[in-house]
Amino acid sequence: MNLLADTPDDERTARFVAVVVLASPNGVVAEATSMVEGHVGRQERGKHGFGYDPIFVLADARTMAELDPIEKNERSHRALASKQLIPLIMKLFDSDHSPTGGTTK
């Protein structure tokens, strides 16, 4: 944070980005990307999370580390990207399909 000490707040933008890939033995099946926008805070706040969570400030002025674990898991870039793949996973494991691409009927 010392490197940003003289940086104005409106120039301290940041984002968490996650790419989740679903692959089968035959190759990549799908991928999803999600991001959470925020900015770099001026002080660490919060007791949850790790890494940059205590200085990553969300639009509601809380850091990722100030979110309780359940809310953090719902709002995280990883969770948002993973949720995008749920319909595909459901389709892959539907009774008409097997994970390897063949049918089970």
C-alpha positions as a Markdown table, in Angstrom:
| # | Residue | x | y | z |
|---|---|---|---|---|
| 1 | Met | 0.0 | 0.0 | 0.0 |
| 2 | Asn | 3.0 | 2.3 | 0.5 |
| 3 | Leu | 3.5 | 2.4 | -3.3 |
| 4 | Leu | 0.0 | 3.9 | -3.6 |
| 5 | Ala | 0.2 | 6.4 | -0.7 |
| 6 | Asp | 0.2 | 9.5 | -3.0 |
| 7 | Thr | -2.4 | 8.0 | -5.4 |
| 8 | Pro | -5.8 | 9.7 | -5.3 |
| 9 | Asp | -8.7 | 7.5 | -4.2 |
| 10 | Asp | -10.3 | 7.7 | -7.7 |
| 11 | Glu | -7.2 | 6.2 | -9.2 |
| 12 | Arg | -6.9 | 3.3 | -6.8 |
| 13 | Thr | -9.3 | 1.0 | -8.7 |
| 14 | Ala | -8.9 | -2.7 | -8.5 |
| 15 | Arg | -10.6 | -5.9 | -9.4 |
| 16 | Phe | -10.6 | -9.5 | -8.5 |
| 17 | Val | -10.9 | -11.8 | -11.6 |
| 18 | Ala | -11.5 | -15.5 | -11.7 |
| 19 | Val | -11.6 | -17.9 | -14.6 |
| 20 | Val | -13.0 | -21.3 | -13.9 |
| 21 | Val | -12.6 | -24.1 | -16.4 |
| 22 | Leu | -14.6 | -27.3 | -16.7 |
| 23 | Ala | -12.6 | -30.0 | -18.5 |
| 24 | Ser | -13.2 | -33.6 | -19.4 |
| 25 | Pro | -10.7 | -36.2 | -20.6 |
| 26 | Asn | -11.7 | -35.2 | -24.1 |
| 27 | Gly | -10.7 | -31.5 | -23.5 |
| 28 | Val | -12.1 | -28.3 | -22.2 |
| 29 | Val | -15.8 | -28.3 | -22.0 |
| 30 | Ala | -16.5 | -24.8 | -20.8 |
| 31 | Glu | -15.0 | -21.8 | -19.1 |
| 32 | Ala | -16.5 | -18.9 | -17.1 |
| 33 | Thr | -15.0 | -15.6 | -16.1 |
| 34 | Ser | -16.2 | -13.2 | -13.4 |
| 35 | Met | -14.9 | -10.2 | -11.7 |
| 36 | Val | -15.6 | -8.1 | -8.7 |
| 37 | Glu | -14.8 | -4.4 | -8.9 |
| 38 | Gly | -13.5 | -2.3 | -6.0 |
| 39 | His | -10.6 | -0.1 | -5.0 |
| 40 | Val | -7.4 | -0.4 | -2.9 |
| 41 | Gly | -8.1 | 0.9 | 0.6 |
| 42 | Arg | -5.8 | 3.0 | 2.6 |
| 43 | Gln | -5.8 | 0.7 | 5.7 |
| 44 | Glu | -6.4 | -3.0 | 6.3 |
| 45 | Arg | -9.9 | -3.8 | 7.8 |
| 46 | Gly | -11.7 | -7.0 | 8.6 |
| 47 | Lys | -10.8 | -10.4 | 10.0 |
| 48 | His | -12.1 | -12.7 | 7.3 |
| 49 | Gly | -10.3 | -13.7 | 4.1 |
| 50 | Phe | -6.7 | -13.6 | 3.1 |
| 51 | Gly | -4.3 | -12.0 | 0.7 |
| 52 | Tyr | -5.7 | -8.7 | -0.5 |
| 53 | Asp | -9.1 | -9.1 | 1.1 |
| 54 | Pro | -8.4 | -6.6 | 4.0 |
| 55 | Ile | -7.6 | -3.8 | 1.5 |
| 56 | Phe | -10.0 | -4.6 | -1.3 |
| 57 | Val | -12.9 | -2.2 | -0.8 |
| 58 | Leu | -16.2 | -2.9 | -2.4 |
| 59 | Ala | -18.8 | -0.4 | -3.6 |
| 60 | Asp | -20.6 | -0.6 | -0.2 |
| 61 | Ala | -17.4 | 0.6 | 1.5 |
| 62 | Arg | -16.7 | -2.7 | 3.2 |
| 63 | Thr | -13.6 | -4.7 | 2.5 |
| 64 | Met | -13.8 | -8.3 | 1.4 |
| 65 | Ala | -12.3 | -9.2 | 4.8 |
| 66 | Glu | -15.2 | -7.5 | 6.5 |
| 67 | Leu | -17.8 | -9.7 | 4.9 |
| 68 | Asp | -18.9 | -12.7 | 6.9 |
| 69 | Pro | -17.7 | -16.0 | 5.3 |
| 70 | Ile | -21.2 | -16.9 | 3.8 |
| 71 | Glu | -21.6 | -13.5 | 2.2 |
| 72 | Lys | -18.0 | -13.5 | 1.0 |
| 73 | Asn | -18.5 | -16.9 | -0.6 |
| 74 | Glu | -21.7 | -15.7 | -2.4 |
| 75 | Arg | -20.1 | -12.5 | -3.7 |
| 76 | Ser | -16.5 | -13.6 | -4.5 |
| 77 | His | -15.2 | -13.6 | -8.1 |
| 78 | Arg | -14.6 | -17.4 | -7.8 |
| 79 | Ala | -18.2 | -18.1 | -6.7 |
| 80 | Leu | -19.7 | -15.9 | -9.4 |
| 81 | Ala | -17.6 | -17.7 | -12.1 |
| 82 | Ser | -18.4 | -21.1 | -10.7 |
| 83 | Lys | -22.1 | -20.4 | -10.6 |
| 84 | Gln | -22.0 | -19.7 | -14.4 |
| 85 | Leu | -21.0 | -23.3 | -15.0 |
| 86 | Ile | -23.8 | -24.9 | -12.9 |
| 87 | Pro | -26.3 | -25.2 | -15.9 |
| 88 | Leu | -23.6 | -26.9 | -18.0 |
| 89 | Ile | -22.7 | -29.2 | -15.2 |
| 90 | Met | -26.3 | -30.1 | -14.7 |
| 91 | Lys | -26.7 | -30.8 | -18.4 |
| 92 | Leu | -23.5 | -33.0 | -18.4 |
| 93 | Phe | -24.8 | -35.1 | -15.6 |
| 94 | Asp | -28.4 | -35.2 | -16.9 |
| 95 | Ser | -29.8 | -38.7 | -17.4 |
| 96 | Asp | -29.3 | -38.4 | -21.1 |
| 97 | His | -25.6 | -37.6 | -21.0 |
| 98 | Ser | -22.5 | -38.9 | -19.3 |
| 99 | Pro | -19.4 | -36.8 | -18.3 |
| 100 | Thr | -17.4 | -38.4 | -21.1 |
| 101 | Gly | -19.8 | -37.3 | -23.8 |
| 102 | Gly | -21.5 | -40.6 | -24.5 |
| 103 | Thr | -25.2 | -41.3 | -23.7 |
| 104 | Thr | -26.2 | -43.5 | -20.8 |
| 105 | Lys | -29.4 | -44.8 | -22.5 |
